Amino acid sequence: MNIRNNMSKNTKKILNELSKILEKKNLKASDDISGLKHFDSIIILQIINMSNMIFKKSIDGLQISKSKKILDIINLIEKK
């Protein structure tokens, strides 16, 4: 069963936006951030901006940098 089918519409939208920022097709919530080719301060700024502009949520870069999985970032955005 595809894990995306169990996600809320908002979670799917966040995952889709993260996929664009991270330039990774088929990004999964369970993916480890350490396994991504590009995850640096510019990516963190893009995630902060996306959260602000699209979801009207303010998140902290330090919280993003401490995230281990994509799901951790999704949870940061959804809980704010």
Backbone as JSON Lines, residues from 0, in Angstrom:
{"i":0,"aa":"M","n":[0.83,-1.17,0.0],"ca":[0.0,0.0,0.0],"c":[0.89,1.24,0.0]}
{"i":1,"aa":"N","n":[0.56,2.19,-0.81],"ca":[1.31,3.43,-0.92],"c":[1.06,4.29,0.31]}
{"i":2,"aa":"I","n":[2.15,4.73,0.96],"ca":[2.02,5.53,2.18],"c":[1.35,6.87,1.91]}
{"i":3,"aa":"R","n":[1.49,7.39,0.68],"ca":[0.87,8.68,0.35],"c":[-0.66,8.6,0.42]}
{"i":4,"aa":"N","n":[-1.24,7.43,0.23],"ca":[-2.69,7.29,0.3],"c":[-3.22,7.51,1.71]}
{"i":5,"aa":"N","n":[-2.37,7.29,2.72],"ca":[-2.78,7.44,4.11],"c":[-2.56,8.86,4.64]}
{"i":6,"aa":"M","n":[-1.98,9.73,3.83],"ca":[-1.66,11.08,4.28],"c":[-2.82,12.03,4.04]}
{"i":7,"aa":"S","n":[-2.87,13.07,4.86],"ca":[-3.87,14.12,4.65],"c":[-3.5,14.92,3.41]}
{"i":8,"aa":"K","n":[-4.47,15.65,2.92],"ca":[-4.25,16.48,1.73],"c":[-3.14,17.5,1.99]}
{"i":9,"aa":"N","n":[-3.14,18.08,3.19],"ca":[-2.13,19.07,3.55],"c":[-0.74,18.44,3.61]}
{"i":10,"aa":"T","n":[-0.64,17.25,4.18],"ca":[0.64,16.55,4.26],"c":[1.17,16.26,2.87]}
{"i":11,"aa":"K","n":[0.3,15.83,1.98],"ca":[0.72,15.56,0.59],"c":[1.23,16.83,-0.07]}
{"i":12,"aa":"K","n":[0.56,17.95,0.2],"ca":[0.99,19.22,-0.39],"c":[2.36,19.63,0.14]}
{"i":13,"aa":"I","n":[2.58,19.48,1.45],"ca":[3.89,19.79,2.03],"c":[4.96,18.9,1.42]}
{"i":14,"aa":"L","n":[4.68,17.61,1.32],"ca":[5.64,16.67,0.75],"c":[5.96,17.03,-0.7]}
{"i":15,"aa":"N","n":[4.95,17.43,-1.45],"ca":[5.15,17.83,-2.84],"c":[6.05,19.08,-2.92]}
{"i":16,"aa":"E","n":[5.8,20.05,-2.05],"ca":[6.62,21.27,-2.04],"c":[8.05,20.96,-1.62]}
{"i":17,"aa":"L","n":[8.23,20.09,-0.63],"ca":[9.58,19.68,-0.22],"c":[10.29,18.96,-1.35]}
{"i":18,"aa":"S","n":[9.56,18.15,-2.1],"ca":[10.13,17.44,-3.23],"c":[10.69,18.42,-4.27]}
{"i":19,"aa":"K","n":[9.97,19.5,-4.5],"ca":[10.45,20.53,-5.44],"c":[11.71,21.21,-4.92]}
{"i":20,"aa":"I","n":[11.69,21.59,-3.65],"ca":[12.84,22.28,-3.05],"c":[14.07,21.38,-3.06]}
{"i":21,"aa":"L","n":[13.88,20.13,-2.7],"ca":[15.0,19.19,-2.59],"c":[15.38,18.54,-3.92]}
{"i":22,"aa":"E","n":[14.6,18.87,-4.96],"ca":[14.83,18.35,-6.31],"c":[14.96,16.83,-6.31]}
{"i":23,"aa":"K","n":[14.01,16.2,-5.61],"ca":[14.0,14.74,-5.53],"c":[12.61,14.23,-5.85]}
{"i":24,"aa":"K","n":[12.52,13.48,-6.94],"ca":[11.25,12.85,-7.28],"c":[11.0,11.69,-6.33]}
{"i":25,"aa":"N","n":[9.76,11.38,-6.13],"ca":[9.36,10.26,-5.26],"c":[9.88,10.41,-3.83]}
{"i":26,"aa":"L","n":[9.91,11.64,-3.34],"ca":[10.32,11.88,-1.96],"c":[9.28,11.25,-1.04]}
{"i":27,"aa":"K","n":[9.75,10.58,-0.01],"ca":[8.87,9.92,0.95],"c":[9.06,10.56,2.32]}
{"i":28,"aa":"A","n":[8.01,10.56,3.1],"ca":[8.07,11.11,4.46],"c":[9.09,10.34,5.3]}
{"i":29,"aa":"S","n":[9.31,9.09,4.98],"ca":[10.23,8.26,5.76],"c":[11.69,8.41,5.34]}
{"i":30,"aa":"D","n":[11.95,9.19,4.29],"ca":[13.34,9.37,3.81],"c":[14.2,10.06,4.86]}
{"i":31,"aa":"D","n":[15.43,9.57,4.99],"ca":[16.4,10.2,5.89],"c":[16.97,11.44,5.23]}
{"i":32,"aa":"I","n":[17.06,12.51,5.99],"ca":[17.62,13.75,5.46],"c":[19.1,13.57,5.17]}
{"i":33,"aa":"S","n":[19.78,12.77,5.96],"ca":[21.22,12.55,5.75],"c":[21.51,11.88,4.4]}
{"i":34,"aa":"G","n":[20.51,11.23,3.81],"ca":[20.69,10.56,2.53],"c":[20.46,11.46,1.33]}
{"i":35,"aa":"L","n":[20.08,12.71,1.57],"ca":[19.82,13.64,0.47],"c":[21.13,14.23,-0.05]}
{"i":36,"aa":"K","n":[21.2,14.45,-1.36],"ca":[22.4,15.03,-1.95],"c":[22.63,16.46,-1.47]}
{"i":37,"aa":"H","n":[21.54,17.23,-1.44],"ca":[21.65,18.64,-1.09],"c":[20.75,18.95,0.1]}
{"i":38,"aa":"F","n":[21.37,19.28,1.21],"ca":[20.61,19.76,2.37],"c":[21.54,20.68,3.14]}
{"i":39,"aa":"D","n":[21.44,21.96,2.83],"ca":[22.31,22.95,3.44],"c":[21.51,24.17,3.88]}
{"i":40,"aa":"S","n":[22.19,25.23,4.24],"ca":[21.51,26.42,4.76],"c":[20.57,27.05,3.73]}
{"i":41,"aa":"I","n":[20.91,26.97,2.45],"ca":[20.04,27.52,1.41],"c":[18.73,26.71,1.34]}
{"i":42,"aa":"I","n":[18.83,25.41,1.43],"ca":[17.64,24.55,1.44],"c":[16.78,24.87,2.66]}
{"i":43,"aa":"I","n":[17.41,25.05,3.81],"ca":[16.68,25.37,5.03],"c":[15.93,26.7,4.86]}
{"i":44,"aa":"L","n":[16.58,27.7,4.27],"ca":[15.91,28.97,4.01],"c":[14.74,28.81,3.06]}
{"i":45,"aa":"Q","n":[14.9,27.96,2.05],"ca":[13.8,27.71,1.12],"c":[12.62,27.04,1.81]}
{"i":46,"aa":"I","n":[12.9,26.13,2.73],"ca":[11.83,25.46,3.48],"c":[11.12,26.45,4.39]}
{"i":47,"aa":"I","n":[11.88,27.33,5.05],"ca":[11.27,28.37,5.9],"c":[10.37,29.25,5.05]}
{"i":48,"aa":"N","n":[10.87,29.67,3.9],"ca":[10.1,30.54,3.01],"c":[8.83,29.84,2.52]}
{"i":49,"aa":"M","n":[8.96,28.59,2.1],"ca":[7.8,27.82,1.64],"c":[6.75,27.72,2.75]}
{"i":50,"aa":"S","n":[7.19,27.43,3.95],"ca":[6.28,27.32,5.08],"c":[5.55,28.63,5.33]}
{"i":51,"aa":"N","n":[6.29,29.73,5.25],"ca":[5.7,31.06,5.44],"c":[4.73,31.44,4.33]}
{"i":52,"aa":"M","n":[5.16,31.31,3.11],"ca":[4.4,31.81,1.97],"c":[3.18,30.94,1.62]}
{"i":53,"aa":"I","n":[3.36,29.65,1.62],"ca":[2.29,28.75,1.17],"c":[1.37,28.34,2.32]}
{"i":54,"aa":"F","n":[1.97,28.01,3.46],"ca":[1.18,27.47,4.57],"c":[0.95,28.47,5.71]}
{"i":55,"aa":"K","n":[1.53,29.67,5.56],"ca":[1.36,30.73,6.57],"c":[1.78,30.27,7.96]}
{"i":56,"aa":"K","n":[2.86,29.48,7.99],"ca":[3.4,28.96,9.25],"c":[4.84,29.41,9.39]}
{"i":57,"aa":"S","n":[5.21,29.82,10.59],"ca":[6.57,30.26,10.86],"c":[7.31,29.13,11.59]}
{"i":58,"aa":"I","n":[8.39,28.66,10.97],"ca":[9.19,27.61,11.61],"c":[10.63,28.09,11.72]}
{"i":59,"aa":"D","n":[11.37,27.49,12.6],"ca":[12.73,27.89,12.92],"c":[13.75,27.03,12.17]}
{"i":60,"aa":"G","n":[14.77,27.67,11.63],"ca":[15.81,26.95,10.89],"c":[16.54,25.94,11.74]}
{"i":61,"aa":"L","n":[16.73,26.24,13.01],"ca":[17.42,25.3,13.9],"c":[16.62,24.02,14.06]}
{"i":62,"aa":"Q","n":[15.29,24.16,14.14],"ca":[14.44,22.97,14.23],"c":[14.55,22.12,12.97]}
{"i":63,"aa":"I","n":[14.61,22.79,11.82],"ca":[14.75,22.07,10.55],"c":[16.08,21.34,10.52]}
{"i":64,"aa":"S","n":[17.14,22.02,10.92],"ca":[18.47,21.41,10.85],"c":[18.61,20.22,11.79]}
{"i":65,"aa":"K","n":[17.8,20.16,12.84],"ca":[17.83,19.03,13.78],"c":[16.98,17.85,13.31]}
{"i":66,"aa":"S","n":[16.21,18.05,12.26],"ca":[15.33,17.0,11.75],"c":[16.15,15.85,11.18]}
{"i":67,"aa":"K","n":[15.68,14.64,11.41],"ca":[16.35,13.44,10.91],"c":[15.67,12.87,9.66]}
{"i":68,"aa":"K","n":[14.36,13.03,9.61],"ca":[13.58,12.5,8.49],"c":[12.72,13.6,7.89]}
{"i":69,"aa":"I","n":[12.27,13.4,6.67],"ca":[11.38,14.34,6.01],"c":[10.1,14.53,6.84]}
{"i":70,"aa":"L","n":[9.63,13.46,7.45],"ca":[8.44,13.52,8.29],"c":[8.6,14.52,9.43]}
{"i":71,"aa":"D","n":[9.81,14.65,9.97],"ca":[10.06,15.62,11.04],"c":[9.79,17.05,10.56]}
{"i":72,"aa":"I","n":[10.19,17.36,9.32],"ca":[9.95,18.69,8.76],"c":[8.46,18.88,8.51]}
{"i":73,"aa":"I","n":[7.82,17.87,7.98],"ca":[6.36,17.94,7.76],"c":[5.64,18.22,9.07]}
{"i":74,"aa":"N","n":[6.03,17.52,10.12],"ca":[5.4,17.71,11.43],"c":[5.63,19.12,11.97]}
{"i":75,"aa":"L","n":[6.82,19.68,11.73],"ca":[7.09,21.06,12.16],"c":[6.11,22.03,11.52]}
{"i":76,"aa":"I","n":[5.89,21.85,10.23],"ca":[5.0,22.75,9.5],"c":[3.54,22.54,9.91]}
{"i":77,"aa":"E","n":[3.13,21.29,10.08],"ca":[1.74,21.01,10.43],"c":[1.39,21.43,11.85]}
{"i":78,"aa":"K","n":[2.34,21.38,12.78],"ca":[2.05,21.67,14.17],"c":[2.05,23.15,14.49]}
{"i":79,"aa":"K","n":[2.64,23.95,13.65],"ca":[2.71,25.41,13.92],"c":[1.4,26.08,13.63]}
